[in-house]
């Protein structure tokens, strides 16, 4: 019996279903049910919540979410080998676990929500975690269909997500994440907690969507960020030339000198440049 329910310990589940982790799927199974419970509690309150979980694998986090009281968990699993283990959990928590055998990169959970808001809670596969996050951050309309994300990443990715101006990790991901969400690294998890142990420390990050991010065209913001951070060691007057407009005009709109570099510009400055870029493009039409 495990620490959180009367289902078998995860090591036994993995052995029973021959669930050896596959590198090609970015799998590293978290077997410590105390840690999975800690991740689940970070998304509290769970009692009235629908949770979307990506890559549940043998179901450690799934079990924690259900045991702590999630109303409903929609688990999206690409690896068909894990489905029988998840079915065992579904039988233990009847009517509360919906298993989707599919690819999280292409699966849209919104039709399953019936207009209800959800929370995304997941130990994301390392090989697609950033791509999934960017997809959720760029969803339209905003505010999105979720009201919280509690996600596990490699520590280096977590630092990029929460980074702000004048921090070494600040870049396009931090700009996008903090423009649309409030972000925070909650805690780290040692490689030794996983099977197989990854080579890096992991971080659990919480992202809460802002109801009203600073207004601008998201695509324009992404274009400015791509130009500025694409040549991050160069001054704005050089890096922004790739946009085909006068960099000095964009910098002036942000109230900054064109000799500044991207990593020193706050989110509000990038938003101002995105608005100005939109105006310039409109004038040219």
BELZI-V399366 format. One record per residue. N is the residue number from 1. SS is DSSP state (helix for helix, strand for strand, loop for the rest). PHI is phi in whole degrees, -180 to 180 (NA if undefined). OMEGA is omega in whole degrees, 0 to 359 (NA if undefined). Layout:
<<N;SS;PHI;OMEGA> <N;SS;PHI;OMEGA>>
//
This chain:
<<1;loop;NA;182> <2;loop;-87;183> <3;loop;-75;186> <4;loop;-114;179> <5;loop;-157;183> <6;loop;-97;174> <7;loop;-81;182> <8;loop;-65;173> <9;loop;-58;186> <10;helix;-63;178> <11;helix;-60;179> <12;helix;-70;178> <13;helix;-61;180> <14;helix;-63;180> <15;helix;-68;183> <16;helix;-62;185> <17;loop;-104;178> <18;loop;53;186> <19;loop;-98;176> <20;loop;-64;183> <21;loop;-65;180> <22;loop;-108;180> <23;helix;-62;182> <24;helix;-64;179> <25;helix;-101;180> <26;loop;66;186> <27;loop;-87;167> <28;loop;-140;187> <29;strand;-82;176> <30;strand;-93;189> <31;loop;-97;182> <32;loop;-80;183> <33;helix;-69;173> <34;helix;-67;178> <35;helix;-72;178> <36;helix;-64;177> <37;helix;-67;178> <38;helix;-64;177> <39;helix;-64;180> <40;helix;-61;181> <41;helix;-65;180> <42;loop;-66;179> <43;loop;-99;182> <44;loop;-60;359> <45;loop;-80;183> <46;loop;-104;193> <47;loop;-57;181> <48;loop;-108;189> <49;loop;-104;166> <50;strand;-98;183> <51;strand;-110;170> <52;strand;-103;180> <53;strand;-115;181> <54;strand;-107;175> <55;loop;62;183> <56;loop;-68;179> <57;loop;58;181> <58;loop;-73;170> <59;loop;98;180> <60;helix;-61;179> <61;helix;-71;178> <62;helix;-58;179> <63;helix;-63;180> <64;helix;-64;180> <65;helix;-60;181> <66;helix;-71;182> <67;helix;-66;181> <68;helix;-79;170> <69;loop;127;178> <70;loop;-55;181> <71;loop;-63;185> <72;strand;-157;175> <73;strand;-122;172> <74;strand;-103;185> <75;strand;-104;182> <76;strand;-105;186> <77;strand;-127;181> <78;loop;-84;186> <79;loop;-88;184> <80;helix;-63;179> <81;helix;-64;184> <82;helix;-84;186> <83;helix;-61;178> <84;helix;-60;178> <85;helix;-64;179> <86;helix;-70;176> <87;helix;-63;176> <88;helix;-62;179> <89;helix;-68;179> <90;helix;-59;179> <91;helix;-67;180> <92;helix;-75;181> <93;loop;-122;189> <94;loop;-59;175> <95;loop;79;185> <96;loop;-116;180> <97;strand;-119;176> <98;strand;-110;184> <99;strand;-101;178> <100;strand;-116;175> <101;strand;-88;184> <102;loop;-170;182> <103;loop;-100;182> <104;loop;-63;180> <105;loop;-69;182> <106;loop;-121;184> <107;loop;-82;178> <108;loop;-106;183> <109;loop;-77;188> <110;helix;-58;178> <111;helix;-61;180> <112;helix;-83;186> <113;helix;-90;180> <114;loop;58;180> <115;loop;84;180> <116;loop;-80;176> <117;loop;-79;183> <118;strand;-130;170> <119;strand;-121;177> <120;strand;-102;180> <121;strand;-131;186> <122;strand;-163;163> <123;strand;-91;190> <124;loop;-70;171> <125;loop;-58;185> <126;loop;-57;189> <127;loop;-78;180> <128;loop;-130;186> <129;helix;-58;182> <130;helix;-66;179> <131;helix;-62;178> <132;helix;-63;181> <133;helix;-60;180> <134;helix;-61;177> <135;helix;-60;179> <136;helix;-70;181> <137;helix;-74;182> <138;loop;-104;179> <139;loop;-65;177> <140;loop;-127;356> <141;loop;-76;177> <142;loop;-119;2> <143;loop;-61;188> <144;loop;-84;182> <145;loop;-79;178> <146;strand;-118;178> <147;strand;-113;175> <148;strand;-167;169> <149;strand;-127;172> <150;strand;-122;193> <151;strand;-132;176> <152;strand;-105;179> <153;strand;-134;165> <154;strand;-59;183> <155;helix;-53;182> <156;helix;-63;178> <157;helix;-70;177> <158;helix;-57;179> <159;helix;-65;178> <160;helix;-67;182> <161;helix;-65;185> <162;helix;-91;187> <163;loop;-67;174> <164;loop;-122;184> <165;loop;-55;180> <166;loop;70;172> <167;loop;-106;187> <168;loop;-58;184> <169;loop;-83;183> <170;loop;-66;180> <171;loop;-166;184> <172;helix;-61;182> <173;helix;-67;179> <174;helix;-64;178> <175;helix;-62;181> <176;helix;-65;183> <177;helix;-64;185> <178;helix;-82;172> <179;helix;-67;186> <180;helix;-99;184> <181;strand;-138;164> <182;strand;-91;187> <183;strand;-122;178> <184;strand;-160;169> <185;strand;-80;184> <186;strand;-86;179> <187;strand;-167;178> <188;strand;-103;177> <189;strand;-129;183> <190;loop;-69;176> <191;helix;-55;184> <192;helix;-67;180> <193;helix;-80;186> <194;strand;-109;170> <195;strand;-128;350> <196;loop;-73;180> <197;loop;-69;176> <198;loop;-70;181> <199;loop;-85;185> <200;loop;-130;173> <201;loop;-73;177> <202;strand;-107;178> <203;strand;-129;173> <204;strand;-97;185> <205;strand;-118;175> <206;strand;-108;177> <207;strand;-126;179> <208;strand;-116;183> <209;strand;-58;173> <210;loop;-78;180> <211;loop;-65;183> <212;loop;-141;175> <213;loop;-60;176> <214;loop;-52;189> <215;loop;-72;171> <216;loop;-170;176> <217;loop;-75;184> <218;helix;-58;182> <219;helix;-66;176> <220;helix;-66;178> <221;helix;-62;180> <222;helix;-64;179> <223;helix;-67;178> <224;helix;-63;180> <225;helix;-63;181> <226;helix;-63;180> <227;helix;-68;185> <228;helix;-68;182> <229;helix;-85;176> <230;helix;-65;174> <231;loop;-131;193> <232;loop;-66;179> <233;loop;-85;180> <234;loop;-98;176> <235;strand;-69;180> <236;helix;-57;182> <237;helix;-63;176> <238;helix;-99;187> <239;helix;-67;183> <240;helix;-82;179> <241;helix;-60;183> <242;helix;-65;178> <243;helix;-80;178> <244;loop;77;178> <245;loop;-129;180> <246;loop;-74;180> <247;helix;-58;182> <248;helix;-63;179> <249;helix;-68;178> <250;helix;-66;180> <251;helix;-63;180> <252;helix;-63;179> <253;helix;-62;179> <254;helix;-86;181> <255;loop;72;181> <256;loop;-128;178> <257;loop;-78;181> <258;loop;-70;176> <259;loop;-86;178> <260;loop;-73;176> <261;strand;-107;187> <262;helix;-55;187> <263;helix;-70;178> <264;helix;-99;186> <265;loop;-94;179> <266;loop;-71;180> <267;helix;-57;180> <268;helix;-60;177> <269;helix;-67;177> <270;helix;-66;178> <271;helix;-63;179> <272;helix;-62;178> <273;helix;-67;178> <274;helix;-65;177> <275;helix;-63;180> <276;helix;-65;178> <277;helix;-61;178> <278;helix;-61;179> <279;helix;-64;180> <280;helix;-62;181> <281;helix;-65;179> <282;helix;-67;179> <283;helix;-62;185> <284;helix;-78;183> <285;loop;-81;NA>>
//
